Amino acid sequence: MVRKFMAGALAVLAGGVALVALRPEIATADRRGHEQRGALVIGHRGASAIRPEHTLLSYEAAIKLGADYIEPDLVSTKDHVLVARHENEISQTTDVAAHPEFAGRKTTKTIDGAAVTGWFTEDFTLAELRTLRAKERIPDLRPDNTAFDGLAQIPTFEEVVRLAQKNGVGVYPETKHPTYFASIGLPLEEPLLATLRRYGWDGERAPVFVQSFETGNLKRLREVTRLRLVQLINGSGAPYDLVAAGDPRTYADLVTPEGLREISRYADAVGVATSRIVPTGADGRLLAPTSLIKDAHRRGLLVHTWTIRPENSQLPVDYRLGDPAGPAFAGATGDVMGWLERLLTLGVDGVFSDDPGIARAVRDRLLED
């Protein structure tokens, strides 16, 4: 069934026939009473299962496959332009290493307390970044995506917003390493809000969610905007800004009833790792669901979950298909539809999916049942 749907989805893309996405104002729900038709489908970095992530190619594919929102991770250039990259270190997602003119910019920096070596967006102007080309970040897992290596530039946030508006979908930007970027004089929040304001998306009814793994920048954003804010919750660890401030709270503390109550004072939703909803045991198999969805809803918070990926290696053991000893097992498609259905029937309000076409199909089928 999965293979049949994927083949159809790829045919849609090849033929250039766009599926009609739900209008964000209809597809979106929040605690202030927006309407909703099932859980939101959020194109994670676009449609990163079938196109190199954070490229216009990927966002366009996500829209054609029916995503309600497209998700750009945002970092800054040297001249303070926001661009879409998963990280500010770009050696894995661009051909920068093949550009001898930039060889001298390879360096090591401390990002959120960890040493990282490579090339960083904040050391390039936008014009310089435009000379680079995007490539697939995980070619061993997604070899088909390498066919698109070299075809796309790094897009600006403004280009992503323009694409979303043209096609009637929303945007779901993430501020990456906000404490770090503020520390070097390139804060992300001001240009993010300014860009959205230029396009008329500056209020609580705008089809926008702004997300962050940190807490402080969301609290500051709440003071200056009514855009919907999302506190991201990882499966382990703690928000970097809390760590840097000596605050002992972890992500586990944030999903307690007390932690969710605090989040509800400045955010509209939590974006949680799937393990926070259905944890796994030592054998990788799923355990009983937690009470997180119910606890969050009691406090008026939406629950969006990440990330639904189609490959066996990215799915819980319960939803993997085929021979684990087979050479292509890790990258083969598992029962991603079954995993999506499990999460949706538990009551999540949105899913981040690397293949939004599959997520859209499951969501729409459940709405019809």
C-alpha positions in Angstrom: 0.0 0.0 0.0 2.8 2.4 0.9 4.7 1.7 -2.3 1.5 2.2 -4.4 0.9 5.6 -2.8 4.5 6.7 -3.1 4.4 5.8 -6.8 1.3 7.9 -7.3 2.8 10.8 -5.3 5.9 10.8 -7.5 3.8 10.7 -10.6 2.0 13.8 -9.4 5.4 15.5 -9.0 6.7 14.4 -12.3 3.6 15.5 -14.0 3.5 18.9 -12.3 -0.1 18.4 -11.1 -0.5 20.1 -7.8 -2.7 18.6 -5.1 -5.0 21.2 -3.6 -3.7 22.0 -0.1 -6.2 23.0 2.6 -6.2 26.7 3.2 -4.2 27.4 6.3 -7.0 29.4 7.9 -9.2 26.3 7.7 -6.6 23.6 8.4 -5.1 25.4 11.4 -6.4 25.1 15.0 -5.3 26.8 18.2 -6.5 27.4 21.6 -8.1 30.7 20.5 -10.8 28.9 18.6 -9.5 28.4 15.0 -11.3 25.8 12.9 -9.6 22.5 12.2 -10.0 19.7 9.8 -7.8 17.0 11.3 -4.2 17.2 12.3 -1.9 19.6 10.4 0.5 18.1 7.9 3.8 20.0 8.2 6.3 19.4 5.4 9.5 18.8 7.4 12.2 20.8 5.7 9.9 20.6 2.7 9.5 17.1 1.4 13.0 16.0 2.5 12.3 12.3 1.8 12.3 13.0 -1.9 14.2 16.2 -2.4 17.3 17.7 -0.7 16.1 19.5 2.4 15.6 23.2 2.7 15.5 23.9 -1.0 12.7 25.5 -3.0 12.6 22.1 -4.8 11.8 20.5 -1.5 9.2 23.1 -0.4 7.5 23.0 -3.8 7.3 19.2 -3.6 5.8 19.4 -0.2 3.1 21.8 -1.4 2.3 19.6 -4.4 1.9 16.6 -2.1 -0.6 18.4 0.1 1.3 19.9 3.1 -0.6 22.5 5.1 2.6 24.1 6.3 6.2 24.1 5.1 9.0 24.3 7.6 12.2 26.3 7.1 15.0 26.2 9.8 16.4 29.7 9.9 20.0 30.8 10.3 21.7 34.2 9.4 24.2 35.3 6.9 27.0 37.8 7.6 24.8 40.6 6.2 21.9 39.5 8.5 19.7 37.9 5.9 17.7 34.8 7.1 18.3 31.7 5.0 16.9 28.2 5.3 19.5 25.6 6.5 19.2 22.9 9.1 22.4 24.1 10.7 24.6 27.2 10.3 27.4 24.8 9.5 26.9 24.0 5.8 29.5 21.4 4.7 27.0 18.6 4.7 24.2 20.4 2.8 26.1 22.4 0.2 29.1 22.1 -2.1 31.1 24.7 -0.1 34.1 22.3 0.3 34.5 22.2 -3.4 34.9 26.0 -3.7 38.7 26.8 -3.3 37.9 30.5 -2.9 36.3 29.7 0.4 38.8 27.2 1.7 40.2 29.7 4.2 36.9 30.1 5.9 36.8 26.6 7.3 37.0 27.0 11.0 36.0 25.6 14.4 33.4 27.3 16.5 31.6 26.6 19.7 27.9 26.3 19.0 25.6 25.7 22.0 28.5 24.4 24.0 29.9 22.0 21.4 32.9 22.4 19.1 31.9 22.3 15.4 34.3 22.4 12.5 33.3 23.5 9.0 31.9 26.5 7.1 29.3 28.7 8.7 26.5 30.8 7.1 27.4 33.8 9.4 30.8 34.0 7.7 29.2 34.5 4.2 27.2 37.3 2.7 24.0 36.3 0.9 25.7 37.0 -2.4 28.5 34.6 -1.6 26.1 31.9 -0.4 24.3 32.2 -3.7 27.3 30.9 -5.5 26.9 27.6 -3.6 24.6 24.8 -4.5 22.6 22.5 -2.2 23.1 18.8 -1.9 21.5 15.8 -0.1 22.6 15.7 3.6 22.2 11.9 4.1 23.0 10.3 0.7 23.6 6.9 2.2 19.9 6.8 3.4 18.4 8.7 0.5 20.6 8.0 -2.6 17.8 9.0 -5.0 17.9 12.6 -3.7 21.5 13.0 -4.9 20.1 13.3 -8.5 19.1 16.8 -7.4 22.5 17.8 -6.0 23.8 21.0 -7.5 20.4 22.1 -8.9 19.2 24.4 -6.1 20.5 27.5 -4.2 20.1 28.2 -0.5 16.7 29.9 -0.3 16.1 33.0 1.8 13.2 33.1 4.3 11.6 35.7 2.2 11.6 33.4 -0.8 10.0 30.6 1.3 7.3 33.0 2.6 6.6 34.2 -1.0 6.3 30.6 -2.2 3.9 29.7 0.7 1.6 32.7 0.0 1.5 32.0 -3.7 0.4 28.4 -3.0 -2.0 29.0 -0.1 0.0 27.2 2.6 1.5 28.4 5.9 5.0 28.6 7.2 6.5 27.0 10.3 9.9 28.6 10.8 12.4 27.4 13.5 14.9 29.8 15.0 18.2 27.8 15.1 20.7 28.5 17.9 19.0 31.8 18.8 21.3 32.4 21.8 24.4 31.9 19.7 23.2 34.2 16.9 22.3 36.9 19.4 25.7 36.7 20.9 27.4 37.5 17.6 25.1 40.4 16.9 22.8 38.6 14.4 19.6 37.9 16.3 17.1 35.9 14.3 13.8 37.2 15.7 13.8 40.8 14.4 14.4 39.9 10.7 11.9 37.0 11.0 9.1 39.3 12.3 10.0 42.0 9.8 9.8 39.6 6.9 6.4 38.2 8.0 5.2 41.8 8.5 6.1 42.8 5.0 3.8 40.0 3.7 1.0 40.8 6.0 1.5 37.8 8.3 1.9 39.5 11.7 -1.1 38.5 13.8 -2.6 35.5 15.6 -4.7 34.7 12.5 -1.7 34.4 10.3 -0.9 30.9 9.0 2.4 30.9 10.9 3.9 29.0 13.8 7.3 30.1 15.1 9.2 27.3 16.9 12.3 27.1 19.1 14.1 24.5 21.2 15.1 27.4 23.5 12.7 29.0 25.9 14.0 32.6 26.4 13.6 33.8 22.8 10.0 32.5 22.7 9.2 34.4 25.9 10.7 37.5 24.4 8.7 37.0 21.2 5.5 36.7 23.1 6.0 40.2 24.4 6.2 41.6 20.8 4.0 39.4 18.6 0.7 37.5 18.6 2.0 35.0 16.1 1.6 31.4 17.4 4.7 30.1 19.2 5.8 26.5 19.7 8.0 25.2 22.4 10.0 22.4 20.9 10.7 19.4 23.3 13.5 17.0 22.5 13.5 13.4 23.6 16.4 14.0 25.9 18.7 16.8 27.1 17.7 20.4 28.0 17.2 23.8 26.3 20.6 25.4 25.7 19.6 28.7 27.1 18.6 27.0 30.4 21.9 25.1 30.5 23.8 28.3 29.8 22.0 30.1 32.6 22.6 27.3 35.1 18.9 26.4 35.2 18.7 22.7 36.1 15.4 22.1 34.2 15.5 19.6 31.3 13.0 18.8 28.5 11.6 16.1 30.8 10.7 18.8 33.3 9.0 20.9 30.6 6.5 18.1 29.8 5.3 17.7 33.4 2.0 19.2 34.2 3.8 22.0 36.0 6.2 22.5 33.0 3.3 22.6 30.5 1.5 25.1 32.7 4.5 27.4 32.4 4.8 26.9 28.7 1.1 27.8 28.2 1.9 31.3 29.5 4.1 32.1 26.5 3.4 29.5 23.8 0.4 28.1 21.9 1.8 24.6 21.2 4.5 22.1 22.0 6.4 20.4 19.3 7.6 17.1 20.8 9.7 14.2 19.7 7.5 11.1 19.1 9.2 9.4 22.1 7.5 11.9 24.4 4.1 10.6 23.2 4.9 6.9 22.7 8.2 5.9 24.3 10.3 2.9 23.3 11.9 0.2 25.4 15.5 -1.0 25.3 14.6 -3.3 22.4 13.3 -0.3 20.3 9.7 -1.4 20.6 6.9 0.9 21.6 5.7 1.1 25.2 2.4 2.4 26.4 1.6 6.0 25.5 2.2 8.8 28.0 -0.3 11.3 29.2 1.4 14.2 27.4 -1.3 14.9 24.8 -4.0 15.0 27.4 -1.9 17.0 29.8 -1.0 19.6 27.1 -4.6 19.9 25.9 -5.8 20.5 29.4 -3.6 23.6 29.4 -4.8 24.8 26.1 -1.7 23.7 24.2 -1.7 22.1 20.8 0.6 19.0 20.4 2.6 18.7 17.2 5.1 15.8 16.9 8.2 15.1 14.9 9.6 13.6 12.8 7.8 11.0 10.7 10.2 9.5 8.3 9.4 6.6 5.9 12.7 4.6 6.1 12.9 1.5 8.3 15.8 2.9 10.2 13.8 6.0 11.2 10.7 4.1 12.4 10.0 2.3 15.6 10.9 -1.4 15.4 7.1 -2.2 15.5 6.7 -0.6 12.1 9.7 -1.8 10.2 9.1 -4.1 7.2 11.3 -6.6 5.4 14.4 -8.6 6.4 16.6 -6.8 8.9 19.6 -8.6 7.6 19.0 -7.4 4.1 21.4 -4.9 2.6 18.8 -2.3 1.7 16.7 -2.7 4.9 17.7 0.6 6.6 16.6 2.7 3.7 13.6 0.7 2.6 10.1 2.0 3.3 8.5 0.7 6.4 4.9 0.8 7.6 5.0 4.6 7.9 1.2 4.8 7.3 0.6 2.5 10.3 2.9 4.7 12.5 1.1 7.9 11.4 -2.3 6.4 12.0 -1.2 5.4 15.6 -0.1 9.0 16.4 -3.1 10.6 14.8 -5.6 8.4 16.6 -3.8 9.3 19.9 -4.9 12.9 19.3 -1.9 14.8 18.0 -2.8 18.1 16.4 0.0 18.1 13.8 2.8 15.9 12.4 6.1 16.9 10.9 6.6 14.5 8.0 9.5 14.1 5.6 7.0 12.8 3.1 3.9 15.0 3.5 2.1 13.1 0.8 1.9 10.0 2.9 0.9 12.0 6.0 -1.8 13.8 4.0 -3.2 10.5 2.7 -3.4 9.0 6.2 -4.9 12.2 7.7 -7.5 12.5 5.0 -8.5 8.8 5.2 -9.0 9.1 8.9 -11.2 12.1 8.3 -13.4 10.1 5.9 -13.8 7.1 8.3 
